[in-house]
């Protein structure tokens, strides 16, 4: 599959989550190794990827690559430059990811040489590391929770040294049924290695999901049909009347911002995104949200939540068998700490509205509006009359901007499928769901936009004779310390090569700076290099006479 749709800085690790965080069971989770952090992203809905958690560590120099342990509790990571800058010996770093939204750094294991560690892979309780001049290093995981490892094997393909230089073993692959491991050497070629004692221990191969190429962009309609075929109830507001409420009731004390069905349009105020562009389902469809911002003045603040609490409550859903509940929401608030009566709450009721349990709660803090998944903890019991409710408030403080919305409510059987007819919401109060399309007819579905709700940023660089000297950063003009995207020195390695990269970035004003570390630019003394940047297809700069920076 192609992963170029993801704005990643370095290596990634993609799998269907079957780990200990039950809130994301069945989701596609992407682990990113972003130079100085481990960043975890939910990529289940390709056009609307959601960052779940991010964690760094004190000695980071170039967080390069990692792999998930078989139990899904830990990620083991290599840092490609810490041996050259901060570490006296090879360090293998360990993170706890049992809570995907709150990953934590545990510690590091220090190896027997000071060679640079590179690509690593896990098979059973063994870590196979390609550590440049130290060759293949095999570590047994004694206790991942304390970063305790024992080296059980090694094969040195660069016997002339073990320093922190880029020679020798670049990568390896330990997943052949034979048990053999292949190691690639930069100067040496390919090695095929075997072990008479199975590398000192029994190992198993983690089952990973490779998403088929023809399913990379599962559309909202395709996802809806899949959920319905699995016996789920779905409300994605796509068939609801724009301007209506899809059967949800509205109440509260707010003077504006009453929830309606429609397509959100991105709103930005003082560099804070208070409303995303597009719904969660497709990026261009409908959701239930706090008004379309067509009031006085339009734009941010035109129809946002003002003057108190806006409430919307779903009709009752009759639950025929134990079920799992999830929903997607957004909350955007510009100012923090100005009013204790500013808040957002998503709640579920298992007794037809008599009492409520929180699924998500946000206080008086500045929040960037982005679609976020909330799940009900545990199963909703059979026989329940289930309701959902959203409460969002902008209190008495003046001048704040507050927006909120909900989309893609999914109620799926928790156990084996029940009767062939899926349960439906209470017919006296539920939103109407259109009949499933004839399964023998495949509708023509247009591909989603490249960056739903955001801007597409493209960097094109033709390198000169010294490509490793070139680097660039894209920063937010509201906060020049906020780096939106970047490529460090050493990213570009091929002389005279045309590189083209596309990123999805928040809409707004940005500053692009390209640098040449030697100070002679990328044209024309040592090759005819040049660059060009495009923002939503419009050229925003280019050339070759960069000097030190431009």
C-alpha positions in Angstrom: 0.0 0.0 0.0 1.1 3.6 -0.5 1.5 5.7 2.6 2.4 9.0 1.0 -0.9 10.5 2.2 0.5 10.7 5.7 2.7 13.8 6.6 5.3 11.8 8.4 8.9 12.9 9.0 10.5 9.5 9.3 9.6 5.8 9.7 6.2 4.5 10.5 4.6 1.3 11.9 1.0 0.6 10.9 -1.2 -2.1 12.3 -4.8 -3.0 13.1 -4.9 -2.4 16.8 -5.6 -5.5 18.8 -3.6 -4.4 21.8 -4.6 -3.6 25.4 -6.2 -0.2 24.7 -9.8 -1.4 24.1 -10.9 2.0 23.1 -9.3 1.5 19.7 -9.9 -2.2 19.1 -10.2 -2.7 15.3 -8.7 0.7 14.5 -5.7 1.3 12.2 -3.0 2.8 14.4 0.2 4.4 13.0 3.3 4.7 15.1 5.6 7.5 13.9 9.2 8.1 14.8 9.5 11.8 14.3 13.1 12.8 15.1 12.5 13.5 18.8 9.2 11.9 19.6 7.1 8.8 19.3 3.8 10.0 17.8 0.7 7.8 17.7 -2.0 8.5 15.1 -5.4 6.9 14.4 -5.5 6.4 10.6 -8.7 4.4 10.4 -10.4 7.1 8.4 -7.7 8.0 5.9 -8.9 11.5 5.0 -9.2 12.4 8.7 -6.3 11.1 10.6 -6.2 11.9 14.3 -3.2 12.3 16.5 -3.8 10.3 19.7 -0.6 10.8 21.7 3.0 12.0 21.6 6.0 11.5 23.9 9.6 12.5 23.8 12.7 11.6 25.8 15.6 13.6 27.2 18.5 12.2 25.1 16.8 12.2 21.7 18.9 13.1 18.7 17.2 11.4 15.8 14.3 9.1 16.7 14.5 6.8 13.7 12.4 3.6 13.7 10.8 1.1 16.0 8.5 -1.9 16.4 5.6 -3.0 18.6 6.0 -6.0 21.0 3.8 -9.0 20.5 1.5 -8.1 23.4 1.0 -4.6 22.0 2.1 -3.0 25.3 5.4 -1.5 24.3 7.2 0.0 21.4 11.0 -0.5 21.1 12.8 2.3 19.3 16.2 3.1 17.9 17.8 6.6 17.8 20.2 6.9 14.9 22.3 9.8 16.2 22.3 9.6 20.1 25.5 7.6 20.0 27.2 10.4 18.2 25.9 13.2 20.5 24.8 12.1 23.9 25.1 8.3 24.5 28.3 6.5 25.4 27.0 3.2 23.9 24.2 1.9 21.7 20.9 2.7 23.3 17.6 0.8 22.6 14.7 2.9 23.9 11.4 1.5 25.3 7.9 3.2 25.5 4.7 2.0 27.1 1.7 2.3 24.8 -1.0 0.5 26.7 -2.8 3.9 26.7 -2.5 5.1 23.1 -3.6 8.6 24.1 -1.0 8.8 26.9 2.2 6.9 25.9 5.1 7.1 28.4 8.9 6.7 28.0 10.3 3.9 30.3 14.0 3.8 29.9 16.8 2.5 27.6 19.0 -0.6 27.3 22.7 0.2 26.8 24.5 -2.2 24.4 28.0 -3.6 24.3 29.4 -1.2 21.6 29.0 2.4 20.7 27.9 1.6 17.1 24.8 3.4 15.7 21.6 1.4 15.9 19.4 1.4 12.9 16.4 -0.7 11.8 15.1 -3.2 14.3 12.3 -5.8 14.2 10.7 -8.0 16.9 9.9 -11.7 16.6 8.5 -13.3 19.7 10.7 -12.1 22.6 13.6 -11.3 20.4 14.7 -7.9 19.0 16.8 -8.1 15.8 18.8 -4.9 15.3 20.9 -3.9 12.3 23.5 -1.8 14.1 25.8 -0.5 11.3 29.4 -1.3 12.2 28.3 -3.8 15.0 26.4 -5.9 12.5 23.3 -7.8 13.5 22.6 -7.7 17.3 19.9 -10.0 18.7 18.5 -9.0 22.1 16.2 -11.1 24.3 13.4 -9.1 25.9 13.6 -10.1 29.6 11.2 -7.4 30.9 10.0 -4.7 28.5 8.4 -2.8 31.4 11.9 -2.0 32.8 13.8 -1.9 29.5 15.7 -5.1 30.5 17.3 -7.0 27.7 20.1 -9.6 27.2 22.2 -9.9 24.1 21.9 -13.5 22.9 23.5 -13.4 19.5 25.4 -11.2 17.0 27.0 -11.4 13.6 29.6 -8.8 12.7 29.6 -7.9 9.0 32.1 -5.0 9.5 34.9 -6.5 11.6 37.3 -3.6 11.1 35.5 -1.3 13.6 32.6 -0.7 15.9 32.4 3.1 16.0 29.5 5.4 15.4 29.9 5.6 11.6 27.5 4.8 8.8 29.1 1.5 7.6 28.0 -2.1 7.7 24.5 -3.4 8.6 21.7 -1.2 7.4 18.6 -3.4 7.9 17.5 -7.0 8.5 14.4 -9.3 8.0 13.7 -12.1 10.6 10.3 -13.3 9.5 11.1 -16.1 7.0 9.3 -19.5 7.9 12.8 -21.1 7.9 13.9 -19.0 10.8 16.7 -17.5 8.7 17.5 -13.8 8.9 18.8 -11.7 6.1 21.0 -8.7 6.8 21.9 -6.0 4.2 25.3 -4.4 4.4 26.0 -1.0 2.8 29.4 -2.0 1.4 29.2 -5.8 1.8 25.9 -6.9 0.2 23.3 -9.4 1.5 23.9 -12.0 4.2 21.6 -15.0 4.9 22.0 -16.1 8.5 20.7 -19.2 10.4 20.8 -20.3 14.0 21.0 -23.9 15.2 19.2 -23.1 18.5 16.5 -20.7 17.0 18.5 -17.7 18.3 18.4 -19.0 21.8 14.7 -18.9 22.3 11.3 -19.7 20.7 9.8 -16.9 18.8 6.5 -16.1 17.1 5.6 -13.7 14.4 3.2 -10.8 15.2 0.2 -10.8 12.9 -0.1 -7.4 11.3 -2.7 -6.1 9.0 -1.6 -4.8 5.6 -4.5 -2.6 4.3 -5.2 -3.6 0.7 -4.4 -0.9 -1.8 -8.0 -0.7 -3.1 -9.1 0.0 0.5 -6.7 2.8 1.3 -9.5 5.4 0.9 -12.6 3.7 2.3 -15.3 6.3 1.7 -18.0 7.1 4.2 -20.6 5.2 2.1 -18.4 2.2 2.0 -17.8 2.3 5.7 -21.5 2.8 6.3 -22.4 -0.3 4.3 -19.7 -2.3 6.1 -21.0 -1.4 9.5 -24.6 -2.2 8.5 -23.5 -5.6 7.2 -21.8 -6.2 10.5 -25.2 -5.6 12.3 -24.3 -2.1 13.5 -26.5 0.9 13.8 -25.0 4.0 12.2 -25.9 7.7 12.3 -23.6 9.8 10.0 -26.2 12.5 9.1 -25.5 12.0 5.4 -29.2 11.4 4.6 -30.6 14.0 7.0 -32.0 17.3 5.8 -29.6 20.2 5.9 -30.7 22.8 8.4 -32.7 20.2 10.4 -31.7 18.2 13.4 -32.1 14.5 12.1 -34.5 13.8 14.9 -32.3 15.1 17.7 -33.9 17.6 20.1 -32.2 20.9 20.9 -32.5 22.9 24.2 -30.4 25.0 26.5 -29.8 28.6 27.5 -27.5 29.7 24.6 -28.5 32.7 22.4 -26.8 31.3 19.3 -25.0 28.2 18.1 -28.0 25.8 18.2 -27.1 22.5 16.7 -28.1 21.8 13.1 -27.3 19.4 10.3 -24.9 20.7 7.7 -21.3 20.7 6.5 -18.9 22.5 8.8 -16.6 25.1 7.3 -13.2 25.7 8.8 -13.1 28.7 11.1 -9.9 30.2 12.5 -9.7 33.0 15.0 -6.4 34.3 16.4 -4.6 31.2 15.0 -7.0 28.8 16.7 -9.1 26.5 14.6 -12.5 26.6 16.2 -14.4 24.6 13.6 -13.0 22.0 11.3 -13.5 22.1 7.5 -15.9 19.2 6.7 -17.5 16.3 8.6 -15.8 13.2 9.9 -17.4 10.7 7.5 -16.0 12.0 4.2 -14.5 15.4 4.9 -17.2 17.0 2.7 -20.4 15.5 4.1 -22.8 16.4 6.9 -22.6 16.4 10.7 -24.6 17.8 13.6 -22.9 20.9 14.7 -23.2 24.4 16.2 -24.6 26.4 13.2 -23.1 27.3 9.8 -21.6 30.7 10.7 -23.8 32.8 8.5 -24.9 35.2 11.2 -23.9 38.9 11.7 -20.4 39.3 10.3 -20.1 35.7 9.2 -16.9 33.8 9.8 -15.6 33.0 13.3 -18.1 34.2 15.9 -20.9 34.6 13.3 -23.1 31.8 14.8 -20.9 30.2 17.4 -22.2 29.1 20.8 -22.9 32.2 22.9 -24.7 33.2 26.0 -24.9 29.9 27.8 -25.3 26.2 27.1 -26.4 24.6 23.8 -27.7 21.1 24.2 -28.7 18.4 21.6 -30.1 15.0 22.6 -30.5 12.0 20.3 -33.6 9.9 20.0 -33.7 6.6 21.8 -31.9 3.6 20.3 -33.3 0.2 21.4 -30.4 -2.2 22.0 -31.3 -5.8 21.2 -27.9 -7.3 22.3 -24.9 -6.2 24.2 -23.2 -3.5 22.1 -20.2 -1.3 21.8 -20.7 2.5 21.3 -18.5 5.1 19.7 -18.9 8.6 18.3 -16.8 11.3 16.8 -16.9 14.9 18.1 -15.1 18.2 17.8 -14.8 21.1 20.2 -13.1 24.4 19.4 -12.5 27.1 21.9 -10.3 30.2 21.3 -9.6 31.5 24.8 -8.6 29.6 27.9 -9.3 30.4 31.5 -11.6 33.3 30.9 -14.8 31.7 32.1 -15.4 28.6 34.2 -18.7 28.2 32.5 -17.0 27.3 29.2 -17.1 23.5 28.6 -17.9 20.6 26.4 -19.5 17.3 27.4 -20.5 14.2 25.4 -22.7 11.9 27.4 -24.6 8.6 27.1 -27.7 7.5 28.9 -28.6 3.8 29.3 -32.1 4.5 30.8 -33.7 6.7 28.2 -32.4 10.0 29.6 -32.9 9.5 33.3 -29.2 9.6 34.1 -26.0 10.3 32.1 -22.5 9.0 31.9 -19.7 11.1 30.4 -17.9 9.8 27.3 -15.8 13.0 26.8 -15.4 16.2 28.8 -13.4 19.4 28.2 -13.1 22.3 30.5 -12.2 26.0 30.1 -9.2 25.4 27.9 -8.2 26.5 24.4 -8.8 23.6 22.0 -8.1 23.2 18.3 -11.2 21.8 16.7 -10.4 18.4 15.2 -12.5 15.3 14.9 -11.9 13.0 17.9 -13.2 9.6 18.7 -15.0 8.9 22.0 -16.0 5.4 23.2 -18.4 4.2 25.9 -16.4 2.3 28.5 -17.7 -1.3 28.5 -20.7 -2.7 26.7 -24.2 -1.2 26.5 -26.4 -4.0 27.8 -29.2 -5.6 25.8 -32.6 -4.1 26.5 -31.2 -0.6 27.0 -32.9 2.5 25.7 -29.8 4.4 24.7 -29.5 8.1 24.2 -26.6 10.5 23.5 -26.3 14.1 24.5 -23.9 16.9 23.7 -23.6 19.9 26.0 -21.4 22.8 25.0 -21.3 26.2 26.7 -19.8 29.7 26.3 -20.5 31.3 29.6 -20.8 35.0 30.6 -17.2 36.0 29.6 -17.2 38.2 26.5 -15.3 37.8 23.3 -14.7 34.0 23.3 -15.3 31.7 20.3 -16.8 28.2 21.0 -18.0 25.6 18.5 -18.9 21.9 18.8 -20.2 19.0 16.7 -20.9 15.3 16.6 -20.8 12.7 13.8 -20.5 9.0 12.9 -22.3 7.4 15.9 -21.8 3.6 15.6 -23.4 1.0 17.8 -22.1 -2.5 17.0 -22.8 -5.9 18.6 -20.2 -6.7 21.3 -20.4 -10.5 20.7 -21.2 -12.9 17.9 -23.8 -11.6 15.4 -27.3 -12.0 16.5 -30.4 -12.2 14.2 -29.8 -11.4 10.6 -31.9 -8.3 10.9 -29.8 -5.6 12.7 -31.5 -3.7 15.5 -32.9 -0.3 14.7 -33.4 2.8 16.7 -36.8 3.3 18.4 -39.0 3.9 15.3 -41.0 6.6 17.1 -38.1 8.9 17.6 -35.0 7.8 15.5 -33.5 9.5 12.5 -34.4 7.6 9.4 -31.7 5.5 7.8 -31.8 4.9 4.0 -32.0 1.3 2.8 -28.8 -0.4 2.0 -27.9 -0.1 -1.6 -28.2 -3.2 -3.8 -25.0 -5.1 -3.0 -24.6 -6.1 -6.7 -24.4 -2.5 -7.8 -21.2 -0.6 -7.0 -21.9 3.2 -7.0 -19.3 5.4 -8.5 -17.5 7.0 -5.6 -15.3 10.1 -6.2 -12.0 10.0 -4.4 -11.8 12.2 -1.3 -10.0 15.6 -1.6 -6.3 15.3 -0.8 -6.5 17.2 2.5 -10.1 17.4 3.7 -10.6 20.5 5.9 -6.9 21.5 5.6 -4.5 22.8 3.0 -2.3 20.8 0.7 1.4 21.9 0.9 3.8 20.6 -1.8 7.6 21.0 -1.8 9.5 20.3 -5.0 13.3 20.2 -4.8 15.8 19.5 -7.5 19.1 18.8 -5.6 22.5 20.1 -6.5 25.8 18.2 -6.2 25.6 18.5 -2.4 22.0 17.5 -1.5 22.7 16.7 2.2 23.3 20.4 2.8 19.7 21.3 2.0 17.0 21.6 4.7 13.7 23.4 5.2 11.0 24.3 7.7 7.4 25.4 7.5 6.2 27.3 10.5 2.9 28.9 11.5 3.1 32.7 11.2 1.0 33.1 14.4 3.6 31.1 16.3 7.1 31.0 14.7 8.1 28.4 17.3 5.4 26.0 16.0 7.0 23.9 13.2 4.3 22.5 11.0 6.6 20.4 8.8 10.4 20.2 8.3 13.2 18.3 6.7 16.6 18.3 8.4 20.1 18.2 6.8 20.8 14.8 5.4 17.2 14.1 4.3 18.1 14.5 0.6 20.9 12.2 -0.5 20.8 11.8 -4.3 22.6 14.4 -6.5 20.5 16.0 -9.3 17.3 14.3 -8.2 13.8 15.7 -8.3 12.0 15.3 -5.0 8.3 16.1 -4.6 6.5 15.8 -1.3 2.9 16.6 -0.3 1.7 17.4 3.2 -1.7 18.3 4.8 -1.3 21.3 7.0 -3.8 23.5 8.9 -5.2 26.3 6.8 -3.9 29.7 7.5 -0.7 31.7 7.1 2.7 29.9 7.0 6.3 30.8 6.5 8.6 28.5 4.4 12.3 28.7 4.8 14.8 26.7 2.8 18.5 26.6 3.9 21.9 25.5 2.6 24.3 24.7 5.3 27.4 25.7 3.2 25.8 29.0 2.2 26.2 28.7 -1.6 22.6 27.8 -2.4 21.5 25.0 -4.7 22.3 26.7 -8.0 24.4 27.2 -9.9 28.1 26.7 -8.8 27.8 23.0 -7.9 24.9 21.7 -10.0 21.7 23.3 -11.3 19.3 22.8 -8.4 16.1 24.7 -7.7 12.9 24.5 -5.6 9.2 25.3 -5.7 6.5 25.3 -3.1 2.7 25.2 -3.8 -0.1 25.9 -1.4 -3.4 24.4 -2.5 -2.0 24.3 -6.0 -0.8 27.9 -6.0 2.9 28.6 -6.4 4.2 30.4 -3.3 8.0 30.7 -4.0 10.9 29.1 -5.7 14.3 29.4 -7.4 17.8 28.3 -6.7 19.9 31.2 -5.4 19.1 30.4 -1.8 22.5 31.4 -0.3 22.4 30.4 3.4 18.6 30.6 3.6 15.6 32.0 1.8 
